[in-house]
Amino acid sequence: MPSLPSSPGPPSAAPGGTEHASGAIAVAGMEVLASVAIFHYCTWIIGPRIETSEDALAYLGILVVSALYVLLRPSPGGVTPLVCSLPKPTLRGIMVFPAITAVTMALLWLFRLEADPEWKKLCGDASKYLALAAVQVIWLYLFLLPRLRRLVSTLRDKFPALGDKPVCFTLALIFALNHLPNPLLTICTGGIGLVWTLAYLRFPNPYLLTLSHAVLASAYLHLLGKSTRVGLGYWNPDYHAFNKSLRLITHWITGVF
């Protein structure tokens, strides 16, 4: 795999600044671990145990606080909140994610299991996936990616030939594991996650990446006819922790007022 071109990353520690650099790396590592742990805690631990409005409030509260932290926390080495410092797409990169989407769609069509897919429903579901895709792009590519690059900065300085390969594989692995226990989806998201990350590091464009994610998620569902559910919802199609929480909160509010 060719080495990726160097993109603006964490500067090397100046003499006397080693302690500060080490502290920044430690903070980045804690943020990566904490955010991944919170995701899986909500998916596997607290989500399945939602039975009361108090449980729902705790679940939604964790999600809201986590979202605010991600959006308001500056990138490593920056001072501007993430929500105010979105990368500007480059002209050369405008066609990259549509090309990835087109090639992947062709592969899904080639191996399709549905003889006569409903294209109207595919397009309609793609629009529904946009919000979920946007959440994942913000978390993975705008929040986690800069912190993973900070984590491997020392390794990159010692072994320049590695470039951002460890970052690409780590982010793809995190993305894949988020889709457990769905076996085929976990494999597919690991592969496309690696492709997306390689492309994003060269041509950062969160908007087209979000659109690519939404379209391919819907195509996976309608061309392969396979479930996109993860967590306990993979085994129980009626399980919706987020929707259940909203229903419990709504019932509680109507009861109070």
C-alpha positions as CSV (number, residue, x, y, z in Angstrom):
1,M,0.0,0.0,0.0
2,P,1.6,3.3,-1.0
3,S,2.3,5.8,1.7
4,L,-0.3,8.6,2.1
5,P,0.7,12.1,1.5
6,S,1.5,14.0,4.6
7,S,-1.4,16.1,5.9
8,P,-1.3,18.6,8.6
9,G,-0.8,16.7,11.8
10,P,0.5,17.2,15.3
11,P,3.8,19.0,15.3
12,S,6.9,17.3,16.7
13,A,7.6,18.2,20.2
14,A,10.1,21.0,20.6
15,P,12.9,20.8,23.1
16,G,11.3,21.2,26.5
17,G,7.8,20.5,25.1
18,T,8.0,16.7,25.4
19,E,5.8,16.7,28.5
20,H,3.2,18.8,26.8
21,A,3.2,16.6,23.7
22,S,2.9,13.5,25.9
23,G,0.0,15.0,27.7
24,A,-1.8,15.8,24.5
25,I,-1.3,12.2,23.2
26,A,-2.6,10.9,26.5
27,V,-5.7,13.1,26.3
28,A,-6.3,12.0,22.7
29,G,-6.0,8.3,23.7
30,M,-8.5,8.8,26.6
31,E,-11.0,10.5,24.3
32,V,-10.8,7.7,21.7
33,L,-11.2,5.0,24.3
34,A,-14.0,6.8,26.2
35,S,-16.1,7.5,23.1
36,V,-15.8,4.0,21.8
37,A,-16.6,2.6,25.3
38,I,-19.7,4.9,25.6
39,F,-21.0,3.7,22.2
40,H,-20.7,0.0,23.1
41,Y,-22.0,0.7,26.7
42,C,-25.2,2.3,25.2
43,T,-25.5,-0.4,22.6
44,W,-25.0,-3.5,24.8
45,I,-25.5,-2.5,28.4
46,I,-27.8,0.4,29.1
47,G,-29.9,0.2,25.9
48,P,-31.3,-3.4,26.5
49,R,-32.2,-2.5,30.1
50,I,-34.5,0.5,29.3
51,E,-37.8,-0.2,31.1
52,T,-38.7,3.1,32.8
53,S,-38.7,6.8,32.0
54,E,-35.7,7.1,34.4
55,D,-33.8,4.5,32.3
56,A,-34.7,6.4,29.1
57,L,-33.6,9.7,30.6
58,A,-30.2,8.2,31.5
59,Y,-29.8,6.7,28.1
60,L,-30.7,9.8,26.1
61,G,-28.8,12.0,28.6
62,I,-25.6,10.0,27.8
63,L,-26.2,10.4,24.1
64,V,-26.9,14.2,24.4
65,V,-23.9,14.9,26.6
66,S,-21.6,12.8,24.4
67,A,-22.9,14.6,21.2
68,L,-22.3,18.1,22.8
69,Y,-18.8,17.1,23.8
70,V,-17.9,15.9,20.3
71,L,-19.4,19.0,18.7
72,L,-17.9,21.6,21.0
73,R,-14.5,20.0,21.7
74,P,-11.7,21.4,19.5
75,S,-9.5,19.1,17.4
76,P,-6.1,18.3,18.9
77,G,-3.9,21.4,18.7
78,G,-6.9,23.6,17.8
79,V,-9.0,26.1,19.7
80,T,-12.2,26.2,17.5
81,P,-15.0,23.9,18.3
82,L,-15.4,21.0,15.9
83,V,-18.8,22.2,14.7
84,C,-17.2,25.5,13.6
85,S,-14.2,24.0,11.9
86,L,-15.5,21.6,9.3
87,P,-13.0,20.9,6.5
88,K,-13.6,22.6,3.1
89,P,-13.9,20.2,0.2
90,T,-11.3,20.4,-2.5
91,L,-12.3,20.6,-6.2
92,R,-10.1,17.5,-7.0
93,G,-11.9,15.5,-4.3
94,I,-15.4,16.2,-5.4
95,M,-15.6,13.1,-7.6
96,V,-13.8,10.7,-5.2
97,F,-16.7,9.7,-3.0
98,P,-19.3,9.5,-5.9
99,A,-16.8,7.2,-7.7
100,I,-16.4,5.0,-4.6
101,T,-20.2,4.9,-4.3
102,A,-20.6,4.0,-7.9
103,V,-18.0,1.2,-7.8
104,T,-19.4,-0.3,-4.6
105,M,-23.0,-0.1,-6.0
106,A,-21.8,-2.0,-9.0
107,L,-20.3,-4.7,-6.8
108,L,-23.5,-4.9,-4.7
109,W,-25.5,-5.2,-8.0
110,L,-23.2,-7.9,-9.2
111,F,-23.6,-10.0,-6.1
112,R,-27.2,-9.0,-5.5
113,L,-29.5,-11.5,-3.9
114,E,-32.7,-9.6,-4.7
115,A,-33.8,-10.4,-8.3
116,D,-36.0,-7.3,-8.6
117,P,-34.9,-4.6,-6.1
118,E,-37.3,-1.7,-5.5
119,W,-35.4,1.4,-6.6
120,K,-37.9,3.9,-5.3
121,K,-37.7,2.3,-1.8
122,L,-33.9,2.2,-2.1
123,C,-33.8,5.9,-2.7
124,G,-36.3,6.6,0.0
125,D,-34.4,4.6,2.6
126,A,-31.2,6.3,1.6
127,S,-32.7,9.7,2.7
128,K,-33.7,8.1,6.0
129,Y,-30.1,6.9,6.5
130,L,-28.7,10.4,6.1
131,A,-29.1,11.4,9.7
132,L,-27.5,8.2,11.0
133,A,-24.7,8.5,8.4
134,A,-24.0,12.1,9.4
135,V,-23.7,11.1,13.1
136,Q,-21.2,8.4,12.3
137,V,-19.2,10.7,10.0
138,I,-19.0,13.4,12.6
139,W,-17.9,11.0,15.3
140,L,-15.5,8.8,13.3
141,Y,-14.0,11.2,10.8
142,L,-14.2,14.7,12.5
143,F,-13.7,13.6,16.1
144,L,-11.8,10.2,16.2
145,L,-9.6,10.6,13.2
146,P,-7.6,13.6,14.3
147,R,-7.1,12.0,17.7
148,L,-5.9,8.7,16.2
149,R,-3.4,10.7,14.1
150,R,-2.2,12.4,17.3
151,L,-1.9,9.0,19.0
152,V,0.4,7.6,16.2
153,S,2.4,10.8,15.7
154,T,5.4,9.4,17.6
155,L,5.2,6.2,15.7
156,R,5.0,8.1,12.4
157,D,8.0,10.2,13.4
158,K,10.1,7.1,14.0
159,F,8.8,5.1,11.0
160,P,7.9,7.6,8.3
161,A,7.2,4.8,5.8
162,L,4.1,3.8,7.9
163,G,2.4,7.1,7.1
164,D,-1.2,7.0,8.2
165,K,-1.7,3.3,7.6
166,P,-2.2,2.5,11.3
167,V,-4.8,5.2,11.5
168,C,-6.7,3.9,8.5
169,F,-6.8,0.3,9.8
170,T,-7.7,1.4,13.3
171,L,-10.6,3.6,12.2
172,A,-11.8,0.9,9.8
173,L,-11.7,-1.7,12.7
174,I,-13.7,0.6,15.0
175,F,-16.3,1.2,12.3
176,A,-16.5,-2.6,11.7
177,L,-16.9,-3.5,15.4
178,N,-19.7,-1.0,15.8
179,H,-21.8,-3.3,13.5
180,L,-21.4,-6.4,15.6
181,P,-22.9,-9.0,15.8
182,N,-24.1,-8.7,12.2
183,P,-21.4,-10.8,10.5
184,L,-21.7,-9.8,6.9
185,L,-22.3,-6.2,7.7
186,T,-19.2,-6.1,10.0
187,I,-17.0,-7.5,7.2
188,C,-18.4,-5.1,4.6
189,T,-18.2,-2.0,6.8
190,G,-14.6,-2.9,7.7
191,G,-13.7,-3.0,4.0
192,I,-15.6,0.1,2.9
193,G,-14.4,1.9,6.1
194,L,-10.8,1.4,5.0
195,V,-11.5,2.7,1.5
196,W,-13.4,5.7,2.9
197,T,-10.6,6.6,5.3
198,L,-7.9,6.3,2.7
199,A,-9.9,8.6,0.4
200,Y,-10.9,11.0,3.2
201,L,-7.2,11.6,4.3
202,R,-6.4,12.6,0.7
203,F,-9.6,14.5,0.0
204,P,-11.5,15.4,3.2
205,N,-15.2,15.9,2.3
206,P,-17.6,14.9,5.2
207,Y,-20.6,15.9,3.1
208,L,-20.1,13.5,0.2
209,L,-18.9,10.9,2.6
210,T,-22.2,11.1,4.5
211,L,-24.1,10.8,1.2
212,S,-22.0,7.8,0.2
213,H,-22.6,6.2,3.5
214,A,-26.4,6.7,3.3
215,V,-26.7,5.4,-0.3
216,L,-24.6,2.4,0.3
217,A,-26.4,1.4,3.5
218,S,-29.7,1.5,1.6
219,A,-28.2,-0.4,-1.4
220,Y,-26.8,-3.1,1.0
221,L,-30.3,-3.5,2.5
222,H,-32.2,-3.6,-0.9
223,L,-29.7,-5.3,-3.2
224,L,-28.4,-8.0,-0.8
225,G,-31.6,-8.2,1.2
226,K,-29.6,-8.3,4.4
227,S,-30.4,-6.6,7.7
228,T,-28.4,-3.5,8.7
229,R,-29.4,-4.0,12.3
230,V,-26.6,-4.1,15.0
231,G,-26.5,-4.9,18.7
232,L,-29.5,-6.8,20.2
233,G,-31.6,-5.5,17.3
234,Y,-29.8,-8.0,15.0
235,W,-31.6,-10.8,16.8
236,N,-34.8,-9.0,17.8
237,P,-36.1,-6.8,14.9
238,D,-38.6,-5.2,17.4
239,Y,-35.9,-3.9,19.6
240,H,-35.3,-0.1,19.2
241,A,-33.6,1.4,22.3
242,F,-33.7,5.0,20.9
243,N,-37.4,4.8,19.8
244,K,-38.4,3.1,23.0
245,S,-36.7,5.8,25.1
246,L,-38.5,8.5,23.2
247,R,-41.8,6.7,23.7
248,L,-41.2,6.4,27.5
249,I,-40.1,10.1,27.8
250,T,-43.2,11.2,25.8
251,H,-45.5,9.1,28.0
252,W,-43.8,10.5,31.1
253,I,-44.2,14.1,29.9
254,T,-47.9,13.7,29.0
255,G,-48.5,12.1,32.4
256,V,-46.9,15.0,34.2
257,F,-48.6,17.7,32.3
